[in-house]
């Protein structure tokens, strides 16, 4: 599902909301998750799963074009752990 499909599904399920209201709700939802993760926090949605960040250590990589070794700096990456209910729905 892409963002536009999500907006359409929410608008269809909530006909009392205007299209721009649905779009604003989705924007706030994703912005809050992203901001919490950027601040080093964790977001847990019961029955769905939890978003957090993980640290990647610096490492040596290779330039695929030249084969030259390059330093890849450490970084934070998003991580999602599905909840128990989500795993149960996927494995029915």
DAPE-V163905 format. One record per residue. N is the residue number from 1. RES is the residue in one small letter. PSI is psi in whole degrees, 0 to 359 (999 if undefined). Layout:
n = [N & N]
res = [RES & RES]
psi = [PSI & PSI]
This chain:
n = [1 & 2 & 3 & 4 & 5 & 6 & 7 & 8 & 9 & 10 & 11 & 12 & 13 & 14 & 15 & 16 & 17 & 18 & 19 & 20 & 21 & 22 & 23 & 24 & 25 & 26 & 27 & 28 & 29 & 30 & 31 & 32 & 33 & 34 & 35 & 36 & 37 & 38 & 39 & 40 & 41 & 42 & 43 & 44 & 45 & 46 & 47 & 48 & 49 & 50 & 51 & 52 & 53 & 54 & 55 & 56 & 57 & 58 & 59 & 60 & 61 & 62 & 63 & 64 & 65 & 66 & 67 & 68 & 69 & 70 & 71 & 72 & 73 & 74 & 75 & 76 & 77 & 78 & 79 & 80 & 81 & 82 & 83 & 84 & 85 & 86 & 87 & 88 & 89 & 90 & 91 & 92]
res = [x & x & x & x & x & x & x & x & x & x & x & x & x & x & x & x & x & x & x & x & x & x & x & x & x & x & x & x & x & x & x & x & x & x & x & x & x & x & x & x & x & x & x & x & x & x & x & x & x & x & x & x & x & x & x & x & x & x & x & x & x & x & x & x & x & x & x & x & x & x & x & x & x & x & x & x & x & x & x & x & x & x & x & x & x & x & x & x & x & x & x & x]
psi = [135 & 170 & 316 & 324 & 322 & 315 & 317 & 318 & 318 & 319 & 321 & 321 & 341 & 72 & 343 & 346 & 141 & 159 & 317 & 332 & 317 & 316 & 318 & 321 & 314 & 318 & 314 & 317 & 307 & 324 & 320 & 319 & 312 & 318 & 318 & 317 & 320 & 329 & 1 & 11 & 190 & 144 & 121 & 125 & 104 & 133 & 348 & 302 & 188 & 136 & 137 & 182 & 154 & 149 & 133 & 130 & 153 & 151 & 171 & 132 & 181 & 138 & 118 & 336 & 318 & 343 & 2 & 140 & 137 & 150 & 127 & 118 & 159 & 156 & 167 & 140 & 145 & 149 & 138 & 130 & 114 & 147 & 170 & 316 & 322 & 315 & 320 & 320 & 326 & 333 & 37 & 999]
